[in-house]
């Protein structure tokens, strides 16, 4: 399974760009018929690359995400060329991390053009979160033990879930009652392999996908949120976990450093090292005072930087630069 995924990625970086000329021709015809006031491509590959063919008189906004410039742009020479061409064409840039705005400039986006950094999905709906936490119900009742949550799923090239599973026995050596919960990995062959081979089934639950209120409730009950990221933007799940008081232990990459100050409101670890990840989890579980202080700090950070209404106001102001209240077309 892992080998198949690794083979599909380079194939995508070849076939995807080769299919664009035909689709761009059809897209230009469509744009001429609709005559939108603005086009918003919700990702760089391949929606932004397609939208770059739009007539120059039509403003183009491109949203970029965690792996667009750190991973996908390097997938092939053609991917790199199309990435640069798209960003040179773009009139505005939206990202969920300041790092990607900086990288956008390096890839050809002109300084001085409008940019916006805002959490993906528009931010965290704190009012909804508090309401739904009262009525949420998990798939099963959880014991009163330290709970570690990894809700990121399988994201080849972005997350080291193999490292996460290998860290579990190391944590259990120190804190044997720890329970690891992993939605949405139920039925995932690779995850099942690790659980079986490492003999950690009694301490590991591979849950199905949870709805939003269930995930928030799980974060509320959990002690530690884990994301073994090697490429990433700003995960919504991390922001939600922080809002619910769950302590983040995440990969030490630039995008995570925009939100996590080590030892203050989370921990940054080498996501390629099972021992480093295990040590981070253990440090969080063994230091309730640090976690309690982080809970207050993260509640303030989310309210100030990621609250939904505030983020939507910023986004609306950004679009007004281009459309002045007119209808906007989105591609994604």
Helices and strands as residue ranges (DSSP letters): H 2-34, E 38-41, I 44-48, H 49-51, E 59-64, G 72-74, H 77-89, E 92-95, H 98-106, E 114-117, G 120-122, H 126-135, E 147-149, H 161-174, E 179-181, H 189-197, G 201-203, E 204-205, H 212-221, E 224-227, H 236-243, E 247-251, H 254-257, E 266-269, H 274-285, H 288-305, H 308-323, E 329-331
